[in-house]
Amino acid sequence: MSTHKLENQLKEQQYTFYANFATEVLEGIRREITPIFLRPRWLFLGLAASVVLCMVSVYMQDGNLSIDAILGLSEYNEMTNYYRYVQL
């Protein structure tokens, strides 16, 4: 096939698009650009999973899930007694 013949065929080509074509194409591009982790559902699921993993970690380290354990204060009384003993 010669280049001249191909150019003539392309010149004769007619494209017809329906009325909402541009809107649908742009909407599809917007959906593809928005990363899945920025959608609210994934954000909340990620936050919930992080909280659960942190609580599991606290439970594994301290053996309980008290407010003191979560804040890191569960060992505070024992350490203060130790420091008082060392200072005497």
KEKESE-480940 format. One record per residue (C-alpha): residue in three letters; x negated, y, z negated; residue number from 1; chain. Coordinates in pm, 1 decimal, padded with zeros to 6 digits. Layout:
PT,ALA,X,Y,Z,NUM,A
...
***
This chain:
PT,MET,00000.0,00000.0,00000.0,1,A
PT,SER,-00144.7,00335.5,00095.9,2,A
PT,THR,-00166.0,00629.7,-00139.4,3,A
PT,HIS,00036.7,00847.3,00099.4,4,A
PT,LYS,00325.0,00599.6,00104.5,5,A
PT,LEU,00321.0,00574.8,-00276.6,6,A
PT,GLU,00325.6,00954.7,-00311.9,7,A
PT,ASN,00627.5,00976.9,-00083.4,8,A
PT,GLN,00813.8,00712.6,-00282.9,9,A
PT,LEU,00741.8,00897.5,-00607.6,10,A
PT,LYS,00863.4,01227.2,-00460.3,11,A
PT,GLU,01193.2,01066.2,-00364.6,12,A
PT,GLN,01246.9,00913.3,-00709.4,13,A
PT,GLN,01536.9,01066.7,-00898.7,14,A
PT,TYR,01572.0,01036.8,-01275.1,15,A
PT,THR,01904.0,01073.1,-01450.2,16,A
PT,PHE,01929.2,01092.0,-01826.0,17,A
PT,TYR,02238.5,01088.5,-02039.9,18,A
PT,ALA,02331.0,01392.7,-02248.4,19,A
PT,ASN,02184.2,01284.9,-02585.1,20,A
PT,PHE,01861.5,01139.1,-02447.8,21,A
PT,ALA,01628.0,01413.9,-02574.9,22,A
PT,THR,01789.1,01418.0,-02918.2,23,A
PT,GLU,01760.8,01041.2,-02956.4,24,A
PT,VAL,01397.9,01036.5,-02842.2,25,A
PT,LEU,01300.7,01312.0,-03085.9,26,A
PT,GLU,01490.0,01139.7,-03367.7,27,A
PT,GLY,01306.7,00814.7,-03295.1,28,A
PT,ILE,00972.2,00994.8,-03301.0,29,A
PT,ARG,01060.5,01162.0,-03631.6,30,A
PT,ARG,01151.7,00825.1,-03785.1,31,A
PT,GLU,00821.7,00675.3,-03672.6,32,A
PT,ILE,00618.7,00969.1,-03805.1,33,A
PT,THR,00773.6,00958.5,-04154.0,34,A
PT,PRO,00561.9,00704.3,-04343.4,35,A
PT,ILE,00755.9,00436.6,-04525.1,36,A
PT,PHE,00594.4,00514.8,-04861.5,37,A
PT,LEU,00729.3,00871.6,-04854.6,38,A
PT,ARG,01088.6,00757.5,-04841.3,39,A
PT,PRO,01262.7,00795.5,-05180.8,40,A
PT,ARG,01348.2,00426.7,-05222.8,41,A
PT,TRP,00985.7,00316.9,-05181.0,42,A
PT,LEU,00867.7,00599.1,-05405.3,43,A
PT,PHE,01095.9,00489.3,-05690.2,44,A
PT,LEU,01010.6,00121.2,-05641.5,45,A
PT,GLY,00640.2,00203.2,-05653.8,46,A
PT,LEU,00685.2,00412.2,-05966.1,47,A
PT,ALA,00884.2,00135.6,-06137.2,48,A
PT,ALA,00624.4,-00125.8,-06043.6,49,A
PT,SER,00346.6,00096.0,-06182.2,50,A
PT,VAL,00528.6,00141.0,-06513.1,51,A
PT,VAL,00590.4,-00233.4,-06542.1,52,A
PT,LEU,00225.2,-00312.6,-06467.4,53,A
PT,CYS,00108.6,-00059.6,-06726.5,54,A
PT,MET,00340.1,-00208.4,-06988.3,55,A
PT,VAL,00217.6,-00559.8,-06907.7,56,A
PT,SER,-00139.2,-00437.8,-06944.0,57,A
PT,VAL,-00063.7,-00279.0,-07283.8,58,A
PT,TYR,00109.2,-00596.2,-07400.1,59,A
PT,MET,-00185.1,-00811.2,-07289.5,60,A
PT,GLN,-00434.1,-00587.4,-07473.1,61,A
PT,ASP,-00244.9,-00516.6,-07796.7,62,A
PT,GLY,00001.9,-00802.3,-07819.5,63,A
PT,ASN,00305.1,-00575.4,-07865.1,64,A
PT,LEU,00490.5,-00293.1,-07692.5,65,A
PT,SER,00527.6,-00030.7,-07961.9,66,A
PT,ILE,00503.3,00342.9,-07902.4,67,A
PT,ASP,00166.6,00340.3,-08081.8,68,A
PT,ALA,00037.5,00067.8,-07849.7,69,A
PT,ILE,00154.8,00256.4,-07541.2,70,A
PT,LEU,-00009.4,00579.3,-07662.9,71,A
PT,GLY,-00326.0,00396.1,-07764.5,72,A
PT,LEU,-00282.2,00461.3,-08135.6,73,A
PT,SER,-00225.3,00103.1,-08251.9,74,A
PT,GLU,-00588.9,00062.5,-08359.0,75,A
PT,TYR,-00615.1,00412.1,-08505.4,76,A
PT,ASN,-00552.9,00323.0,-08871.8,77,A
PT,GLU,-00805.4,00040.9,-08869.5,78,A
PT,MET,-01069.3,00259.8,-08706.7,79,A
PT,THR,-01015.1,00542.4,-08957.9,80,A
PT,ASN,-01058.3,00298.1,-09243.6,81,A
PT,TYR,-01379.0,00172.2,-09082.8,82,A
PT,TYR,-01518.3,00524.2,-09039.4,83,A
PT,ARG,-01431.0,00609.9,-09398.7,84,A
PT,TYR,-01612.1,00295.2,-09512.2,85,A
PT,VAL,-01920.6,00379.1,-09303.3,86,A
PT,GLN,-01935.1,00737.2,-09431.8,87,A
PT,LEU,-01930.7,00624.5,-09796.9,88,A
***
